[in-house]
Amino acid sequence: MRFTSLISTMLCGVALAGCSAFEPDYYNCENRVTSYAEGARSSIITDDQSQNVEVRFNGVSARCYDSGNIVNVELGIGLKVTRDLSEGAEVSPVTVPMISAKLDNNDEVISTDSFIYTMQFRANVDQIYPLVRRDMVMPQGGRIILSLTPELLSN
């Protein structure tokens, strides 16, 4: 009985270890995601047009895995979003527009993508720190530039 149990345990261990072979080999690629100083901050207005809001990047994490000539990028874009409670302290939705540019290994822009992240200030809260998750692809040797924008830009 014990021998059968031991063999079953070993087989389960081998099978579970084999599952990790289906996971891609991730690596840190934060050095391939940048933002220029001019695009790291933006001033916008809440969706209900009641308050001015200051937005800035608050860190970016990136992990990548290769797939042929393509690099798959999983981004975590940290934001710091601030409002002045003297302009109002009620619940207020806010949409943060951003743009990304993909560059090839010669630093030539190959595409841009405009996107938004929508969140909400709770009542009597003046700062929020959302984390925007975004998956992207870029060519081998390429990089991504992120920028905040005051409004959604068309692609």
Protein Blocks (a to p, Z undefined) as FASTA:
>chain_A
ZZmmmmmmmmmmmmmmmmmmmpccdddfklmcccdfklmpccdddfklpaccddddebja
dddddehjaccddddddddddddfklopcdcddddddddddddfkopafbdcdddddddd
dehiabdcddddddddddehiacdddddfbdcdZZ
